[in-house]
Amino acid sequence: MNNNVAATSIGPLDIKRVMAALPHRYPMLLVDRVEELVIDQRITAIKAVSINEEFFQGHFPGRPIMPGVLQVEALAQAAGVLAVESLDLAGSGKLVYFMSIDGVKFRKPVEPGVLLKLEVEFVQKRSRVCKFAGKATLDGEVATECEFTAMIADPPGE
């Protein structure tokens, strides 16, 4: 991005705005709030991890831990909000699909009762394919990090 151009920052965005950007719904909606979104650059979002999440019943009894794949999904959903807002896709019905996930590292278990901070930035942005780098943190410590690529696609049936 040209450093001479002022970045447009929006946020915080509540759950209604998140749901307007993403097609996901309970139990698969994993972004509860957006703290900050800088158009064409980055997003900081929050996932409130509750013991009431369905996956904790079986992962693992006696030692509840949020599955790593769901942590990556939460990062991808935050990236989806960033893409929808940056590419002005809200209301278009277009979807953001995973194409690849690279370099995933799980560094710290995510347990119930925490606020998982989701930080994602554009690495590369094109009209239909975007690459992102993301990390999920707990109190400033990295729990999960990865890079992933996503495709902007038309809604089903089109």
C-alpha positions as CSV (number, residue, x, y, z in Angstrom):
1,M,0.0,0.0,0.0
2,N,1.2,3.5,-0.7
3,N,2.4,5.0,2.6
4,N,1.3,8.5,1.5
5,V,-2.3,7.5,1.5
6,A,-4.1,7.6,4.8
7,A,-5.5,4.2,5.8
8,T,-9.2,3.9,6.5
9,S,-9.9,2.3,9.9
10,I,-13.3,1.1,11.1
11,G,-14.4,-0.5,14.3
12,P,-15.4,-1.7,16.6
13,L,-17.9,-3.8,14.7
14,D,-20.6,-5.7,16.8
15,I,-21.9,-9.2,16.1
16,K,-24.6,-7.8,13.8
17,R,-22.0,-6.3,11.5
18,V,-19.9,-9.5,11.6
19,M,-23.0,-11.5,10.6
20,A,-23.7,-9.1,7.8
21,A,-20.2,-9.8,6.4
22,L,-20.1,-13.6,7.0
23,P,-22.6,-16.4,6.0
24,H,-21.6,-18.4,9.1
25,R,-24.1,-19.0,11.9
26,Y,-24.1,-20.9,15.2
27,P,-22.4,-23.2,15.9
28,M,-19.8,-22.3,13.2
29,L,-19.7,-18.5,13.6
30,L,-16.3,-18.0,15.4
31,V,-15.9,-14.2,15.4
32,D,-17.8,-12.4,18.1
33,R,-16.5,-8.9,17.6
34,V,-14.1,-6.8,15.5
35,E,-11.9,-4.4,17.5
36,E,-10.3,-2.7,14.5
37,L,-10.3,-3.1,10.7
38,V,-8.0,-1.2,8.5
39,I,-9.3,-1.4,5.0
40,D,-6.9,-3.2,2.6
41,Q,-4.5,-4.0,5.5
42,R,-5.5,-5.8,8.7
43,I,-8.1,-6.8,11.2
44,T,-8.2,-7.4,14.9
45,A,-11.1,-9.5,16.1
46,I,-12.2,-11.4,19.2
47,K,-13.6,-14.9,19.7
48,A,-15.0,-15.3,23.3
49,V,-14.2,-19.0,24.1
50,S,-17.0,-20.3,26.3
51,I,-17.4,-23.7,28.1
52,N,-20.8,-23.8,26.4
53,E,-19.2,-24.5,23.0
54,E,-20.4,-27.8,21.7
55,F,-16.9,-29.1,20.8
56,F,-15.8,-29.0,24.5
57,Q,-18.1,-31.9,25.2
58,G,-15.7,-34.3,23.4
59,H,-12.5,-32.3,23.1
60,F,-11.5,-33.4,25.7
61,P,-13.6,-34.5,28.7
62,G,-11.7,-33.4,31.8
63,R,-9.4,-31.1,29.8
64,P,-11.3,-28.9,27.5
65,I,-9.2,-27.5,24.6
66,M,-10.4,-25.6,21.5
67,P,-9.5,-27.7,18.5
68,G,-6.7,-26.2,16.5
69,V,-8.6,-26.5,13.2
70,L,-11.3,-24.3,14.8
71,Q,-8.7,-21.7,15.8
72,V,-7.5,-21.6,12.1
73,E,-11.2,-21.4,11.1
74,A,-11.7,-18.4,13.4
75,L,-8.7,-16.7,11.8
76,A,-10.1,-17.4,8.4
77,Q,-13.5,-15.9,9.3
78,A,-11.7,-12.8,10.6
79,A,-9.9,-12.7,7.2
80,G,-13.3,-13.1,5.5
81,V,-14.6,-10.0,7.3
82,L,-11.5,-8.1,6.2
83,A,-11.9,-9.2,2.6
84,V,-15.6,-8.4,2.5
85,E,-15.1,-4.9,3.9
86,S,-11.9,-4.2,1.9
87,L,-13.3,-5.4,-1.5
88,D,-16.8,-3.8,-0.8
89,L,-18.6,-7.2,-1.0
90,A,-21.1,-6.7,1.8
91,G,-24.5,-7.8,0.6
92,S,-23.2,-9.2,-2.7
93,G,-23.6,-12.8,-1.5
94,K,-20.0,-13.6,-2.5
95,L,-18.2,-16.2,-0.4
96,V,-14.6,-16.4,0.8
97,Y,-13.3,-20.0,0.5
98,F,-10.1,-21.6,1.8
99,M,-7.7,-22.6,-1.0
100,S,-4.6,-23.4,1.1
101,I,-3.3,-23.3,4.7
102,D,0.4,-23.1,5.2
103,G,2.9,-23.1,8.1
104,V,0.3,-23.7,10.9
105,K,1.9,-23.8,14.4
106,F,-0.1,-24.4,17.6
107,R,1.9,-22.9,20.4
108,K,-0.5,-22.8,23.4
109,P,-3.7,-24.6,24.2
110,V,-6.9,-22.5,24.1
111,E,-9.2,-23.2,27.0
112,P,-12.7,-22.1,27.9
113,G,-13.1,-18.7,29.5
114,V,-10.6,-16.7,27.4
115,L,-10.8,-14.0,24.8
116,L,-8.9,-15.3,21.7
117,K,-7.5,-12.3,19.9
118,L,-7.5,-12.8,16.1
119,E,-5.0,-10.7,14.1
120,V,-5.0,-11.1,10.3
121,E,-3.3,-9.1,7.6
122,F,-3.2,-9.1,3.9
123,V,0.0,-10.6,2.4
124,Q,-1.4,-10.3,-1.2
125,K,-4.7,-9.0,-2.5
126,R,-6.2,-9.6,-5.9
127,S,-9.7,-9.4,-7.1
128,R,-10.5,-13.1,-6.7
129,V,-7.6,-14.5,-4.6
130,C,-6.1,-13.2,-1.4
131,K,-3.3,-14.4,0.8
132,F,-3.3,-13.7,4.5
133,A,-1.1,-14.1,7.6
134,G,-2.8,-14.7,10.9
135,K,-2.1,-15.3,14.5
136,A,-4.4,-15.9,17.5
137,T,-3.1,-14.7,20.8
138,L,-4.0,-15.1,24.5
139,D,-2.9,-12.2,26.7
140,G,-0.3,-11.3,24.2
141,E,1.1,-14.9,23.8
142,V,0.8,-16.6,20.4
143,A,-1.5,-19.6,20.5
144,T,-1.8,-20.3,16.8
145,E,-0.2,-18.8,13.7
146,C,-0.5,-19.6,10.0
147,E,-0.7,-18.3,6.4
148,F,-3.6,-19.1,4.2
149,T,-5.0,-18.3,0.8
150,A,-8.7,-17.8,0.0
151,M,-10.8,-17.4,-3.1
152,I,-13.7,-14.9,-3.6
153,A,-16.5,-16.9,-5.2
154,D,-20.0,-16.3,-6.4
155,P,-22.9,-17.5,-4.3
156,P,-24.1,-21.1,-4.9
157,G,-26.4,-21.5,-7.8
158,E,-24.8,-18.6,-9.9
